[in-house]
């Protein structure tokens, strides 16, 4: 059963996710992680960085796979997720850069790059812990509404809504790439544990649908409903009023 951890605010939700990552790594230093990008994840990386600086955590043996990358952007493009990862993870912690993987958005054959990325995850035994953000349209990673539950890492077309939500990183929605490489829903669902960060007022509607148990391809995050170890770390302000004191899917806090 999917659990819900209600947190004081957006920062607390991301910090809770960071603490779950830290616990996983302390228990298994060679953990394989799938990690997000975007605004909601920034406090998570900041907290992990503080833990490393203070000597309470080492990421030196971790293997990390980023969830996605824009097609057409090379790792040196400052709007790429590869650049985001360098800024907020590689430069800020003791993680081994050789163990941090991001799809090559500028690969000459993006489909082949996606297949190779999926094989690389399988080669290390799969993902121990996947940390996700929730999209305003219910997407996880870049699995947009309509994504099949059996999908693996692949090239996807981004909706205009998703491109508009990421416009701040590019200056305008029209400049956001139209396609991305993303871990598929089945790839994510195969992770041994999953944490979903839900923060930001525009996430209230998809979170309410998820907590109501809504299923189907129009809500990609619904694949987590059947996951044996899935936790939603959510900003308390997003809690649906109709849910009452005990969330229907369990309350971890």
Beta strands, then each sheet from edge to edge (+ up, - down):
strand 1: 3-7
strand 2: 32-35
strand 3: 63-66
strand 4: 68-70
strand 5: 100-101
strand 6: 129-133
strand 7: 154-157
strand 8: 179-182
strand 9: 193-198
strand 10: 230-235
sheet 1: 1+ 10+ 9+ 6+ 2+ 3+ 5+
sheet 2: 4+ 8- 7+
end
